[in-house]
Amino acid sequence: MNIIRSCFDNFYDCIKPLVFSLTKYDLEKAHELFVKFSQVVYSTGLEKFILDNKTNQIDNNFEISNAAGFNKNADIPPIFLKYLGLDRVVIGTVTGDYWKGNERPRMTRYPATESLVNWMGLPGIGAEKISEKLLDYGDHQIPITINLMATPNKKGDGILKDLKKV
């Protein structure tokens, strides 16, 4: 399996400059490409062959999870993130209803520190659709944490009613 992983790593090294070039002005495109990649790998059943290897197994005394918002709408299959070496998958932030979020561009890359900042404004498809996705994935084989928040446009009692959905 490490041979397949090595081939994949070499492929990624080749396409990385292209990905960074294509996403220079809209950083969300890079994330969207990664999400699509994870979905293709999952749907073909290749995640175990490409990702389940010693490179992704970290022996430490604490759990590692993805950052909140990375798997916002549960678009990345939990088992895919497990095979990447995570011990827990975070979904969110999930709101009761669909919410568009802020207008794009809403991310800035800082090459000197190899980091980025986002102010996405909680875009999401809503709790019901996320629940359906998680059920469709079946056995996740990994603990899942879901970050919850009321849909931003809710006020007063509407906030409580919205939180009941999530």
Contact map, one row per residue, 1 for C-alpha under 8 A:
1111100000000000000000000000000000000000000000001101100000000000000000000000000000000000000000000000000000000000000000000000000000000000000000000000000000000000000000
1111110000000000000000000000000000000000000000000000110000000000000000000000000000000000000000000000000000000000000000000000000000000000000000000000000000000000000000
1111111000000000000000000000000000000000000000000000000000000000000000000000000000000000000000000000000000000000000000000000000000000000000000000000000000000000000000
1111111100000000000000000000000000000000000000001100000000000000000000000000000000000000000000000000000000000000000000000000000000000000000000000000000000000000000000
1111111110000000000000000000000000000000000000001110100000000000000000000000000000000000000000000000000000000000000000000000000000000000000000000000000000000000000000
0111111111000000000000000000000000000000000000000000000000000000000000000000000000000000000000000000000000000000000000000000000000000000000000000000000000000000000000
0011111111100000000000000000000000000000000000000000000000000000000000000000000000000000000000000000000000000000000000000000000000000000000000000000000000000000000000
0001111111110000000000000000000000000000000000000100000000000000000000000000000000000000000000000000000000000000000000000000000000000000000000000000000000000000000000
0000111111111000000000000000000000000000000000000000000000000000000000000000000000000000000000000000000000000000000000000000000000000000000000000000000000000000000000
0000011111111100000000000000000000000000000000000000000000000000000000000000000000000000000000000000000000000000000000000000000000000000000000000000000000000000000000
0000001111111110000000000000000000000000000000000000000000000000000000000000000000000000000000000000000000000000000000000000000000000000000000000000000000000000000000
0000000111111111000000000000000000000000000000000000000000000000000000000000000000000000000000000000000000000000000000000000000000000000000000000000000000000000000000
0000000011111111100000000000000000000000000000000000000000000000000000000000000000000000000000000000000000000000000000000000000000000000000000000000000000000000000000
0000000001111111100000000000000000000000000000000000000000000000000000000000000000000000000000000000000000000000000000000000000000000000000000000000000000000000000000
0000000000111111111000000000000000000000000000000000000000000000000000000000000000000000000000000000000000000000000000000000000000000000000000000000000000000000000000
0000000000011111111100000000000000000000000000000000000000000000000000000000000000000000000000000000000000000000000000000000000000000000000000000000000000000000000000
0000000000001111111110000000000000000000000000000000000000000000000000000000000000000000000000000000000000000000000000000000000000000000000000000000000000000000000000
0000000000000011111111000000000000000000000000000000000000000000000000000000000000000000000000000000000000000000000000000000000000000000000000000000000000000000000000
0000000000000011111111100000010000000000000000000000000000000000000000000000000000000000000000000000000000000000000000000000000000000000000000000000000000000000000000
0000000000000001111111110000010000000000000000000000000000000000000000000000000000000000000000000000000000000000000000000000000000000000000000000000000000000000000000
0000000000000000111111110000000000000000000000000000000000000000000000000000000000000000000000000000000000000000000000000000000000000000000000000000000000000000000000
0000000000000000011111111000000000000000000000000000000000000000000000000000000000000000000000000000000000000000000000000000000000000000000000000000000000000000000000
0000000000000000001111111111110000000000000000000000000000000000000000000000000000000000000000000000000000000000000000000000000000000000000000000000000000000000000000
0000000000000000000111111110000000000000000000000000000000000000000000000000000000000000000000000000000000000000000000000000000000000000000000000000000000000000000000
0000000000000000000001111110000000000000000000000000000000000000000000000000000000000000000000000000000010000000000000000000000000000000000000000000000000000000000000
0000000000000000000000111111110000000000000000000000000000000000000000000000000000000000000000000000000110100000000000000000000000000000000000000000000000000000000000
0000000000000000000000111111111000000000000000000000000000000000000000000000000000000000000000000000000010111000000000000000000000000000000000000000000000000000000000
0000000000000000000000100111111100000000000000000000000000000000000000000000000000000000000000000000000000100000000000000000000000000000000000000000000000000000000000
0000000000000000000000100111111110000000000000000000000000000000000000000000000000000000000000000000000000000000000000000000000000000000000000000000000000000000000000
0000000000000000001100100111111111000000000000000000000000000000000000000000000000000000000000000000000000000000000000000000000000000000000000000000000000000000000000
0000000000000000000000000011111111100000000000000000000000000000000000000000000000000000000000000000000000000000000000000000000000000000000000000000000000000000000000
0000000000000000000000000001111111110000000000000000000000000000000000000000000000000000000000000000000000000000000000000000000000000000000000000000000000000000000000
0000000000000000000000000000111111111000000000000000000000000000000000000000000000000000000000000000000000000000000000000000000000000000000000000000000000000000000000
0000000000000000000000000000011111111100000000000000000000000000000000000000000000000000000000000000000000000000000000000000000000000000000000000000000000000000000000
0000000000000000000000000000001111111110000000000000000000000000000000000011000000000000000000000000000000000000000000000000000000000000000000000000000000000000000000
0000000000000000000000000000000111111111000000000000000000000000000000000000000000000000000000000000000000000000000000000000000000000000000000000000000000000000000000
0000000000000000000000000000000011111111100000000000000000000000000000000000000000000000000000000000000000000000000000000000000000000000000000000000000000000000000000
0000000000000000000000000000000001111111110000000000000000000000000000000001100100000000000000000000000000000000000000000000000000000000000000000000000000000000000000
0000000000000000000000000000000000111111111000000000000000000000000000000011100000000000000000000000000000000000000000000000000000000000000000000000000000000000000000
0000000000000000000000000000000000011111111100000000000000000000000000000000000000000000000000000000000000000000000000000000000000000000000000000000000000000000000000
0000000000000000000000000000000000001111111111100000000000000000000000000000000000000000000000000000000000000000000000000000000000000000000000000000000000000000000000
0000000000000000000000000000000000000111111111100000000000000000000000000000100100000000000000000000000000000000000000000000000000000000000000000000000000000000000000
0000000000000000000000000000000000000011111111000000000000000000000000000000000000000000000000000000000000000000000000000000000000000000000000000000000000000000000000
0000000000000000000000000000000000000001111111000000000000000000000000000000000000000000000000000000000000000000000000000000000000000000000000000000000000000000000000
0000000000000000000000000000000000000000111111110000000000000000000000000000000000000000000000000000000000000000000000000000000000000000000000000000000000000000000000
0000000000000000000000000000000000000000111111111100000000000000000000000000000000000000000000000000000000000000000000000000000000000000000000000000000000000000000000
0000000000000000000000000000000000000000110011111111000000000000000000000000000100100000000000000000000000000000000000000000000000000000000000000000000000000000000000
0000000000000000000000000000000000000000000011111111000000000000000000000000000000100000000000000000000000000000000000000000000000000000000000000000000000000000000000
1001100000000000000000000000000000000000000001111111100000000000000000000000000000000000000000000000000000000000000000000000000000000000000000000000000000000000000000
1001100100000000000000000000000000000000000001111111100000000000000000000000000000000000000000000000000000000000000000000000000000000000000000000000000000000000000000
0000100000000000000000000000000000000000000000111111100100000000000000000000000100110000000000000000000000000000000000000000000000000000000000000000000000000000000000
1000000000000000000000000000000000000000000000111111110100000000000000000000000000110000000000000000000000000000000000000000000000000000000000000000000000000000000000
1100100000000000000000000000000000000000000000001111111110000000000000000000000000000000000000000000000000000000000000000000000000000000000000000000000000000000000000
0100000000000000000000000000000000000000000000000001111110000000000000000000000000000000000000000000000000000000000000000000000000000000000000000000000000000000000000
0000000000000000000000000000000000000000000000000000111111000000000000000000000000000000000000000000000000000000000000000000000000000000000000000000000000000000000000
0000000000000000000000000000000000000000000000000011111111000000000000000000000000111000000000000000000000000000000000000000000000000000000000000000000000000000000000
0000000000000000000000000000000000000000000000000000111111100000000000000000000000001000000000000000000000000000000000000000000000000000000000000000000000000000000000
0000000000000000000000000000000000000000000000000000001111110000000000000000000000001000000000000000000000000000000000000000000000000000000000000000000000000000000000
0000000000000000000000000000000000000000000000000000000011111000000000000000000000000000000000000000000000000000000000000000000000000000000000000000000000000000000000
0000000000000000000000000000000000000000000000000000000001111110000000000000000000000000000000000000000000000000000000000000000000000000000000000000000000000000000000
0000000000000000000000000000000000000000000000000000000000111110000000000000000000000000000000000000000000000000000000000000000000000000000000000000000000000000000000
0000000000000000000000000000000000000000000000000000000000011111000000000000000000000000000000000000000000000000000000000000000000000000000000000000000000000000000000
0000000000000000000000000000000000000000000000000000000000011111100000000000000000000111000000000000000000000000000000000000000000000000000000000000000000000000000000
0000000000000000000000000000000000000000000000000000000000000111110000000000000000001111000000000000000000000000000000000000000000000000000000000000000000000000000000
0000000000000000000000000000000000000000000000000000000000000011111000000000000000000111110000000000000000000000000000000000000000000000000000000000000000000000000000
0000000000000000000000000000000000000000000000000000000000000001111101100000000000000101110000000000000000000000000000000000000000000000000000000000000000000000000000
0000000000000000000000000000000000000000000000000000000000000000111111000000000000000000010000000000000000000000000000000000000000000000000000000000000000000000000000
0000000000000000000000000000000000000000000000000000000000000000011111110000000000000000011110000000000000000000000000000000000000000000000000000010000000000000000000
0000000000000000000000000000000000000000000000000000000000000000001111110000000000000000011110000000000000000000000000000000000000000000000000000000000000000000000000
0000000000000000000000000000000000000000000000000000000000000000011111110000000000000000011100000000000000000000000000000000000000000000000000000000000000000000000000
0000000000000000000000000000000000000000000000000000000000000000010111111111000000000000011100000000000000000000000000000000000000000000000000000000000000000000000000
0000000000000000000000000000000000000000000000000000000000000000000111111110000000000000001111000000000000000000000000000001000000000000000000000000000000000000000000
0000000000000000000000000000000000000000000000000000000000000000000000111110000000000000001101000000000000000000000000000001100001000000000000000000000000000000000000
0000000000000000000000000000000000000000000000000000000000000000000000111111110000000000001100000000000000000000000000000000000001001100000000000000000000000000000000
0000000000000000000000000000000000100010000000000000000000000000000000111111100000000000000000000000000000000000000000000000000000001000000000000000000000000000000000
0000000000000000000000000000000000100110000000000000000000000000000000100111110110000000000000000000000000000000000000000000000000000000000000000000000000000000000000
0000000000000000000000000000000000000110010000000000000000000000000000000111111110000000000000000000000000000000000000000000000000000000100000000000000000000000000000
0000000000000000000000000000000000000000000000000000000000000000000000000101111111000000100000000000000000000000000000000000000000000000100111010000000000000000000000
0000000000000000000000000000000000000000000000000000000000000000000000000000111111100000000000000000000000000000000000000000000000000000000111000000000000000000000000
0000000000000000000000000000000000000100010000100010000000000000000000000001111111110000000000000000000000000000000000000000000000000000000000000000000000000000000000
0000000000000000000000000000000000000000000000000000000000000000000000000001111111111100100000000000000000000000000000000000000000000000000000000000000000000000000000
0000000000000000000000000000000000000000000000000000000000000000000000000000011111111111100000000000000000000000000000000000000000000000000011000000000000000000000000
0000000000000000000000000000000000000000000000110011000100000000000000000000001111111100000000000000000000000000000000000000000000000000000000000000000000000000000000
0000000000000000000000000000000000000000000000000011000100000000000000000000000111111100000000000000000000000000000000000000000000000000000000000000000000000000000000
0000000000000000000000000000000000000000000000000000000111000001000000000000000011111110000000000000000000000000000000000000000000000000000000000000000000000000000000
0000000000000000000000000000000000000000000000000000000000000011110000000000000011111111100000000000000000000000000000000000000000000000000000000000000000000000000000
0000000000000000000000000000000000000000000000000000000000000011100000000000000001001111100000000000000000000000000000000000000000000000000001100000000000000000000000
0000000000000000000000000000000000000000000000000000000000000011110000000000000001000111110000000000000000000000000000000000000000000000000001111000000000000000000000
0000000000000000000000000000000000000000000000000000000000000000110000000000010011000111111000000000000000000000000000000000000000000000000001111000000000000000000000
0000000000000000000000000000000000000000000000000000000000000000111111100000000000000001111100000000000000000000000000000000000000000000000000011110000000000000000000
0000000000000000000000000000000000000000000000000000000000000000000111111100000000000000111111000000000000000000000000000000000000000000000000011110000000000000000000
0000000000000000000000000000000000000000000000000000000000000000000111111100000000000000011111000000000000000000000000000000000000000000000000000111000000000000000000
0000000000000000000000000000000000000000000000000000000000000000000110010000000000000000001111100000000000000000000000000101000000000000000000000111100000000000000000
0000000000000000000000000000000000000000000000000000000000000000000000011000000000000000001111110000000000000000000000000001011000000000000000000111100000000000000001
0000000000000000000000000000000000000000000000000000000000000000000000000000000000000000000011111110000000000000000000000101111000000000000000000001111000000000011001
0000000000000000000000000000000000000000000000000000000000000000000000000000000000000000000001111100000000000000000000000000011100000000000000000000111000000000011111
0000000000000000000000000000000000000000000000000000000000000000000000000000000000000000000000111110000000000000000000000001111000000000000000000000001000000000010000
0000000000000000000000000000000000000000000000000000000000000000000000000000000000000000000000111111000000000000000000000011110000000000000000000000001000000000000000
0000000000000000000000000000000000000000000000000000000000000000000000000000000000000000000000101111100000000000000000000111110000000000000000000000001100000000000000
0000000000000000000000000000000000000000000000000000000000000000000000000000000000000000000000000111110000000000000000001111000000000000000000000000000000000000000000
0000000000000000000000000000000000000000000000000000000000000000000000000000000000000000000000000011111000000000000000011111000000000000000000000000000000000000000000
0000000000000000000000000000000000000000000000000000000000000000000000000000000000000000000000000001111101000000000000111110000000000000000000000000000000000000000000
0000000000000000000000000000000000000000000000000000000000000000000000000000000000000000000000000000111111000000000000010000000000000000000000000000000000000000000000
0000000000000000000000000100000000000000000000000000000000000000000000000000000000000000000000000000011111100000000000000000000000000000000000000000000000000000000000
0000000000000000000000001110000000000000000000000000000000000000000000000000000000000000000000000000001111100000000000000000000000000000000000000000000000000000000000
0000000000000000000000000000000000000000000000000000000000000000000000000000000000000000000000000000011111110000000001110000000000000000000000000000000000000000000000
0000000000000000000000000111000000000000000000000000000000000000000000000000000000000000000000000000000111111000000111110000000000000000000000000000000000000000000000
0000000000000000000000000010000000000000000000000000000000000000000000000000000000000000000000000000000001111100000111000000000000000000000000000000000000000000000000
0000000000000000000000000010000000000000000000000000000000000000000000000000000000000000000000000000000000111110011110000000000000000000000000000000000000000000000000
0000000000000000000000000000000000000000000000000000000000000000000000000000000000000000000000000000000000011111111100000000000000000000000000000000000000000000000000
0000000000000000000000000000000000000000000000000000000000000000000000000000000000000000000000000000000000001111111000000000000000000000000000000000000000000000000000
0000000000000000000000000000000000000000000000000000000000000000000000000000000000000000000000000000000000000111111000000000000000000000000000000000000000000000000000
0000000000000000000000000000000000000000000000000000000000000000000000000000000000000000000000000000000000000111111000000000000000000000000000000000000000000000000000
0000000000000000000000000000000000000000000000000000000000000000000000000000000000000000000000000000000000001111111100000000000000000000000000000000000000000000000000
0000000000000000000000000000000000000000000000000000000000000000000000000000000000000000000000000000000000001111111110000000000000000000000000000000000000000000000000
0000000000000000000000000000000000000000000000000000000000000000000000000000000000000000000000000000000000111100011111000000000000000000000000000000000000000000000000
0000000000000000000000000000000000000000000000000000000000000000000000000000000000000000000000000000000000111000001111100000000000000000000000000000000000000000000000
0000000000000000000000000000000000000000000000000000000000000000000000000000000000000000000000000000000001110000000111110000000000000000000000000000000000000000000000
0000000000000000000000000000000000000000000000000000000000000000000000000000000000000000000000000000010001100000000011111000000000000000000000000000000000000000000000
0000000000000000000000000000000000000000000000000000000000000000000000000000000000000000000000000000111001100000000001111110000000000000000000000000000000000000000000
0000000000000000000000000000000000000000000000000000000000000000000000000000000000000000000000000001110000000000000000111110000000000000000000000000000000000000000000
0000000000000000000000000000000000000000000000000000000000000000000000000000000000000000000010100011110000000000000000011111000000000000000000000000000100000000000000
0000000000000000000000000000000000000000000000000000000000000000000000000000000000000000000000000111110000000000000000011111100000000000000000000000000000000000000000
0000000000000000000000000000000000000000000000000000000000000000000000011000000000000000000011101111100000000000000000000111110000000000000000000000000000000000000000
0000000000000000000000000000000000000000000000000000000000000000000000001000000000000000000000101110000000000000000000000011111011000000000000000000000000000000000000
0000000000000000000000000000000000000000000000000000000000000000000000000000000000000000000001111110000000000000000000000001111111000000000000000000000000000000000000
0000000000000000000000000000000000000000000000000000000000000000000000000000000000000000000001111000000000000000000000000000111111100000000000000000000000000000000011
0000000000000000000000000000000000000000000000000000000000000000000000000000000000000000000000010000000000000000000000000000011111110000000000000000000000000000000011
0000000000000000000000000000000000000000000000000000000000000000000000000000000000000000000000000000000000000000000000000000111111111000000000000000000000000000000000
0000000000000000000000000000000000000000000000000000000000000000000000001100000000000000000000000000000000000000000000000000111111111100000000000000000000000000000000
0000000000000000000000000000000000000000000000000000000000000000000000000000000000000000000000000000000000000000000000000000001111111110000000000000000000000000000000
0000000000000000000000000000000000000000000000000000000000000000000000000000000000000000000000000000000000000000000000000000000111111111000000000000000000000000000000
0000000000000000000000000000000000000000000000000000000000000000000000000110000000000000000000000000000000000000000000000000000011111111100000000000000000000000000000
0000000000000000000000000000000000000000000000000000000000000000000000000100000000000000000000000000000000000000000000000000000001111111110000000000000000000000000000
0000000000000000000000000000000000000000000000000000000000000000000000000000000000000000000000000000000000000000000000000000000000111111110000000000000000000000000000
0000000000000000000000000000000000000000000000000000000000000000000000000000000000000000000000000000000000000000000000000000000000011111110000000000000000000000000000
0000000000000000000000000000000000000000000000000000000000000000000000000000110000000000000000000000000000000000000000000000000000001111111100000000000000000000000000
0000000000000000000000000000000000000000000000000000000000000000000000000000000000000000000000000000000000000000000000000000000000000111111100000000000000000000000000
0000000000000000000000000000000000000000000000000000000000000000000000000000000000000000000000000000000000000000000000000000000000000000111110000000000000000000000000
0000000000000000000000000000000000000000000000000000000000000000000000000000011000000000000000000000000000000000000000000000000000000000111111100000000000000000000000
0000000000000000000000000000000000000000000000000000000000000000000000000000011001000000000000000000000000000000000000000000000000000000001111100000000000000000000000
0000000000000000000000000000000000000000000000000000000000000000000000000000011001000011100000000000000000000000000000000000000000000000000111110000000000000000000000
0000000000000000000000000000000000000000000000000000000000000000000000000000000000000011100000000000000000000000000000000000000000000000000111111000000000000000000000
0000000000000000000000000000000000000000000000000000000000000000000000000000010000000001111000000000000000000000000000000000000000000000000001111100000000000000000000
0000000000000000000000000000000000000000000000000000000000000000000000000000000000000001111000000000000000000000000000000000000000000000000000111110000000000000000000
0000000000000000000000000000000000000000000000000000000000000000000000000000000000000000011111000000000000000000000000000000000000000000000000011111000000000000000000
0000000000000000000000000000000000000000000000000000000000000000000100000000000000000000011111000000000000000000000000000000000000000000000000001111100000000000000000
0000000000000000000000000000000000000000000000000000000000000000000000000000000000000000000111100000000000000000000000000000000000000000000000000111110000000000001001
0000000000000000000000000000000000000000000000000000000000000000000000000000000000000000000011110000000000000000000000000000000000000000000000000011111000000000001001
0000000000000000000000000000000000000000000000000000000000000000000000000000000000000000000000110000000000000000000000000000000000000000000000000001111101000011011000
0000000000000000000000000000000000000000000000000000000000000000000000000000000000000000000000111110000000000000000000000000000000000000000000000000111111000010010000
0000000000000000000000000000000000000000000000000000000000000000000000000000000000000000000000000010000000000000000000000100000000000000000000000000011111000000000000
0000000000000000000000000000000000000000000000000000000000000000000000000000000000000000000000000000000000000000000000000000000000000000000000000000001111100000000000
0000000000000000000000000000000000000000000000000000000000000000000000000000000000000000000000000000000000000000000000000000000000000000000000000000011111110110010000
0000000000000000000000000000000000000000000000000000000000000000000000000000000000000000000000000000000000000000000000000000000000000000000000000000000011111110000000
0000000000000000000000000000000000000000000000000000000000000000000000000000000000000000000000000000000000000000000000000000000000000000000000000000000001111111000000
0000000000000000000000000000000000000000000000000000000000000000000000000000000000000000000000000000000000000000000000000000000000000000000000000000000000111111100000
0000000000000000000000000000000000000000000000000000000000000000000000000000000000000000000000000000000000000000000000000000000000000000000000000000000001111111110000
0000000000000000000000000000000000000000000000000000000000000000000000000000000000000000000000000000000000000000000000000000000000000000000000000000011001111111111000
0000000000000000000000000000000000000000000000000000000000000000000000000000000000000000000000000000000000000000000000000000000000000000000000000000010000011111111100
0000000000000000000000000000000000000000000000000000000000000000000000000000000000000000000000000000000000000000000000000000000000000000000000000000000000001111111110
0000000000000000000000000000000000000000000000000000000000000000000000000000000000000000000000111000000000000000000000000000000000000000000000000000011001000111111111
0000000000000000000000000000000000000000000000000000000000000000000000000000000000000000000000110000000000000000000000000000000000000000000000000001110000000011111111
0000000000000000000000000000000000000000000000000000000000000000000000000000000000000000000000010000000000000000000000000000000000000000000000000000000000000001111111
0000000000000000000000000000000000000000000000000000000000000000000000000000000000000000000000010000000000000000000000000000001100000000000000000000000000000000111111
0000000000000000000000000000000000000000000000000000000000000000000000000000000000000000000001110000000000000000000000000000001100000000000000000001100000000000011111
